[in-house]
Amino acid sequence: MARARVGGLARKTGINPVPIVIFVVVAALAGGGLFAWDYLWRQRQEEATRPPAPDVLVRSLVEGIIGKDTVKEVKVDAAAGEVTVTFESATFKPGEAVPVSRERLAAEAELASSIVLNAPPPIAAQVPVMQGLKKVSLTLVYQGAPLATAVAERGKNFQITYIDPRLEP
């Protein structure tokens, strides 16, 4: 009776295939893990460098001029090229002289509309909507009550309308 050879490949060549198979499997798993880690890292980096949405950008620009947490609402209509911003006035003081209050509110509104319409070039280059803006409508409020509305359009004079009776001359 013929007996089967024990050891097959290891006996013929002197090489044991088990460690080689284990090495190949571990190397493939490690390579796959590194590939997955690299892919996820690149995705996170792309998300971090992606420019913000236009409404977030407008909020940031206005808060940079007026003050932190002053913007209450932002609406961007990219198709019409219009932005509507409602923000809390940082300069209005109820007991102050009317001409001074009016001047400060006008300055606040003009600065806010100017920064939105004339966004810095690096920002405008990253967010094309900012280049297409033609009109900025602002509502200035104090403790939730509207003080004034302002409209700024490219190529036209800035206009402000005072709503609050405390601002009447």
Phi, psi and omega in degrees: 000135181270136181259139180288144180289135178267134175103343177039249186296320181297324182283324181288314186256340182086010181247130178269119185284343184299310179297326180293316179296317179299316179299315181296317180296314179296318179296320179294317177296316180295317178297318177296319178296317177296320178297314180296317178299315180297318180298313179295322179296316178296321178298316179295322178294320178296319178296323181290331182265356178290135181294154181288167176295153182303321180293324177293320180293316179298316178303314181295317179297314181292317179294332176293332180268312188275314181149158182295139177060030178266335182281125182263325184205142176224131174231127179245124174250093184295324182296319180271348182072034183238148176230137175240125182232133173245126180217155179281128180293134179266349186248347185287131175232120187306326184269000185284158179300141185301313181299323179293315179299315180298318181295317180293318178297318178297318179295317178301311182294320181293319177297315181296315181291324180296317181293329179285314181290329182244056180302144179306143184309318179298324179289314181297327180290326181279329183239094185303333179301325182295329179287333183269003181288133181244335188217137176236123176251127183241144171236119179264128181236158174225116183052043176085348181263132181292134177261315185201160172237147180221149178227130176234128178234148177298132177080002179235162179288146177291136181233135177230139178237125181271129184257319185294133180296338178291347182258007179284138183290000000 
